[in-house]
Amino acid sequence: MKRETFRRVLPKLLLFLLPAALAAAMYFLLPLTPWVAEYIFARGIFRVISVPLGFIVSIFPFSITETAVFLALPAAVALTVLLFRRCRRMGINPLLTLLKRVWLILSCGLLMYMAMHGANYYRYRASDLLELDTSAKSAQYLQAVCIDLAEKASAEREALGEDENGVAKLSGSLYGTLYDANACYAKLDDEYPLLWGSVWFTKPVLHSHLWSYTGIEGVYCPIFCESNVNVDIPDFDIPFTAAHELAHTRGFAYEDECNFFAFLACSASDSADYRYSGYFSAYIYCSNALYKYDKDMWKEVYAHCSDGMRRDIKARNAYWKQFEGEVMEASQKANDAFIKAQRDKRGSLSYGEAVKLILAYYEKCGFAG
């Protein structure tokens, strides 16, 4: 009798444990086998899931991620009330049944996260895939790259319109700009086939102003293979942010790599909005690195920025200044902890590590273009 009960219970037990067990196995074993993460997951399972899912999700003009976040709290409250009432009438069994279902949902969600994002942390690094030498470069070389980026950004800035404060604004509509992000990557298909993807629309977050209190410009939701952009940020930051989030939907997890791919995509774009945003953002990352090393060298570089570009830098700093506080600090700490949990010891500092990739790219491809 006990054996029959065990046989009947075992399949259900495995059903509840298997997704979480597979996710845990991926988390602990994939760092030891990057070739599995690269060829089985990043180029295999991730593609099989992301291509149809990303295409379908892109059809919807609103952020499914934002909608899910706002529905989560009232849904949790409603379920708690319903559970309390049922438990009072029927005892503990309904609670156990609900807990099993909640565990199964969370377990499947964890497995989905690992397949759609977590595993991509353990694939081969972009520097290896693109044969880029990210070894240390001289301060003089960094300064030369900063000057080139400042001059390119300043040149692109001339084609853009300005608002009443003399700050760059988008040439077209917001939705049109977000749709253009995919076109940027399409320009790279021949040279970088690894960057191909099916997500063709980056979603605007409706409550972006509130989101700015977290200090976050964009987010990729692995469960939906959806990229989301904070559209309350200065106009000239939106294209680069959209390109960054799309890089995640292409199977790359590290923030510095997504910043680098965003730079490549933006600089290859037919849109002056994207080209300016790409050069501007790359300049900010590289000049910040130079500033930490030598302030006098940084001043020489800053002299190459146009007046319009300088106004944009000041506007960017002023925008984020207004949101500083406990919420932003807590959010940044949470983001830092999340990144470190993926075995990236750099944490939130990894965003700025794109400088190494940009310098390596310049070394390989030169200053032309």
N, C-alpha and C positions, 0 to 999 in steps of 0.2 A: 504493500500500500504506500509506504513512504517512498519507494523507488518510483512508483507511478506518479506520485505528486511531484517528485523532483524532476522527472522528465517533462511534466507539464509546465512547471515553473521555469525551468532552465531557459527555454527559448525567449520568454518574456524578459528574464534577467539579462540575457545577452543583448537583447534589443535596447535596453536602457543603458547598458554599460559600454556597448561597442563604440558609439560615436565619440564619446569622451576619451575612451581608451586609444582610439586611432589618432585623435588630436594630440594626446599626450605623447604618443609614440613619434609623431611627426616633429613635435617640439624638441624632443630630446635626441632623436636619431638623425634628423636632417642636417644639423650642424656638422655632423661627422661624415656626411656623404653629400657634398655639394653637387656632385654630378647627378645624383638622384633628384635633388631639388631643382636643378636646371632642366634636365631632359624629361623627367617623369612628371614633375609638377608644373614648373613655370612654362615649359613649352608643350606640355601635354594636358594634364587635368585642368589646369587653370584656363587654358585656351578653350577646351571643350565646354566648360561652364560659362566663361565670360563672354564668348562670342554671341550666343543666342540671348543670354540674360542681359548683357550690356546693350544689345540692339533694342530689345523690347523695352527696357527701362528708359532708354533715350527718347522713346516715342512720347512719353508723358512730359508735358511742359513744366510741371512743378516738381519740387524736390520730394521724393518719396521718403527720403531719410528724415527731413524736417517734419513731415506729416506723421511719421512713425514716432518721433520723439514727443510731439505734442499729444499724441493719442495714448502714449504709454502710461502716463501718470493717471488720467481718469480711468483707463482700463484696469490698472492695478488696484485702484480704490474700489471700483465696481466689483471686481473679482473677490476682493477681501470681504466686502459686505455680503456678497452672495454666499461665500464660503462660511462665514460666521452664522448666517441664518440657517444654512443647511446642516451645519454641525450641531446646532442647538436642537434641530428636529430629528436628525438621523444618526447622530453620534460621530465617532472619529473616522469612520470609513471614508466619507467624502473628502476629508482633509488628506488622507493618505493617497487617495486616487488623484486629487489635484496636484499634490506634491510630485507624484510620479510623472504626471503630464508636464509639469513645469520643468522638472529635471530633464525629461526627454527633449523638450524644446531648447533648453539651454545647452544640452549636450550636442544636439545637431547644429546649433548656432556656432558653438565653439569649433566643431569640425569644419563648418562652412568657412569660418574666419581663417583657419589654418590653410585651407585649400585655396582661398581667394586672396590671401595677403600674407599670413604668417609664414608660409613655406617660401615665399619670395625673398624673405630676408636671408635665406641660406643658399640661394643660387650663386653662381659666379658673379663677382663684382663687375660693374660696368667698365672699370678700367681694364680688366682682363679681356672682356668681350670685345672692347673697341681698340685694344692694344694701345692704351694710353699710359705714359710713364708719369706716375703721380709722385715721384720722388721730390724732395725739397728743391725749390728753385730760389734763385737769388732775389734779394729785395729789389735790385735794379730791374730784374725781369718782371717782377710783380708790378713795379711802377710803370714799366712800358706797356703792360697789358691794361692797366688802369687808364692810362692816357688814351690808348686806342679805343677803349670802351666809352670813355667820356666824349671823345670826338665823334664816334659813331652815333651815340645817343643824342648828342647835341644836333647833329645833322638831321636825324630823323625827327627831332622835336620841332623843327621848322615847318614840317608839313601838317602839324596838328593845330587844332583850334584851341582857344583858351576860354576859361570862364571869366566872370567879372573880377576875379582876384589875380588873373594872369596865370592860372594853373592849367595844365594840359587837361583836355577833356576828350572823350571818345568821339571819333569821327562819325560813327553810325549809331544805331540803336543798341541797347544793352543786349537784347536777345540775339541780334545779328552778330555782335562781337563774340558772344559765348559760342555761337555756332561755328565761328571762324577758327576756333581752337583746333578742331579736327582737321581742317584744311591745312593747318601748319604741319601737322604730323604726316599728312598725305604727301607733302613735299619731300619728306625724308624716307619714304618707303623704299626707294631703290637703294639708297646708300645704307640705311639702317632698317632692314626688314624686321628686326626684333621689336621695333616700336609700332608695328601695325596693330590696330585694335578696332573693335566694332562700336565702341561708345562714341557717338558723334555729336553729343550735346552735353555741355556742362551746365548744371542746374543753378539758378540763382536762389539764394536763401531769402525768403520774404522778410524774416525778422532779423535781417543782417545787422541793423544798428545795435540791437540788444546783444547779438553774437560778438560784436566788437569788444565788449567788456571782457571777453575771454582772451583777447589778443590773437585770435585765430583767423586767418584769411581764407582758408579752404579746408575741406575735409573729404576724404574718400571713404565711402561706406562699402566694405567688402561684401556684406550680405546681399546688397542689391547691385554691386558693381557700378556704383553711382558716384560721380564726382560733383561736389557742391562748392560754390564760391560765395564768399561774403561780398555782396555787391555794394555795401555801404562804404567800402574803402575807397581811397582816391582812384579816379578813373584809370590812371596810367598803371596802376598795380593789378587791375582786373585781368588783362590778357595773360600776363606771366603766371598769375595764380591759377587761371583756368588751364593753362598748358601744364603746370606742375601737377595738378590733380589728375589730368588725363594720363600722365605718365604712370600713375599708380594703376589705372585701369589697363595699362599695357603690360603689367606684370612686374613692375619694379617697386620695391618697398622702401629702400633707403631714401631719406629725405634729400641728402646731398645729390644723389643720382637723379632724383626727380627734378631738382633745381637745375641741374646741368642739362637734362633733356629738354626742360622748358626753355632754357637759353638757346639750345640748338633749334628747337621748333620755332620759337619766336623770331630768331634772326633769319630763318629761311622763309618767313611768311611774305605774302604779297601785300599784307596790310601794314601801313606805317604805324598803326596803333600797337600791333604786336611786336614789330621790330624795335620800336622805341622802348616798350615795356621790357623786352628781353635784354637789350643793351643797358637800360637804366638799372634793372635789378642786378645784373651781373656786375655792373660798376659799383653798386652799393655793397655787395658782398666782398668784392676785391679791395675796394678802397677802405672798408672797415678793417680788413686784415692788414693793410698797409699802415693805417692810422695807429694800430696797436704796436707796430714795429718802429715806425719813425714818423713823427708828426710833421717834420719839415718836408720830407718826401711827399707826404700826403698833401700838403699845401701846394706843392708844385703841380700835383695832379689836378687838384680842385680848380686851379686856374684855367684848365682846359674845358671846364663845364660852362655851357652857355648860361645866360641870365635866366632863360626860361627853365632850364634844367635845375638851376639853383633854387628857383621858386618852388619847383615841384618837390625838391628835397625838404625844404622848410615846411611845405604843406603836409608832407608825409609825416614828419616828426610831430607837427602840431596836432594832426589827426589822432595819432596813437597816444599822445600825451593826455588827452582828455579822458581816456578810458583807464588810465593807470589806477590801481587800487587792489584791494584784497581779492576780488574776483579774478582779475587777470593773473595775479600772483599764484593763486591756488590752481588756476587752469594751466599755467605754464609748468608748475610743479607736477601736475598730473600727466601732462604730455611728456615731460622729461622722464617720469617713472615708466610710462608706457613704452617709450622708445628703448629705455634701458632693459626693460623686461624682455625685449626681443634680442637681447645679447649685444646691443649696440651701446657700448660703454660711454659713448660721446653724449648720449641723451639728446636734448634739444639743441645742443651745440652742433649737431650733425648737419643742420641746415646750412651753416656757413662753410662746411667742409667742401662745398661745391667749388670753392676757389681752387683746390688742388686739381680738380677735373678740368676747370676752365683753363688753367695755366698749361696743363698737359695737352689740351686740345690746341691751344695756340702754338705750343712747341711742335706739335705734329703737323698742323695745317698752315701755320704761318699767320701773318697779320692781314693778309689780303681779304677782300670780300666785305 
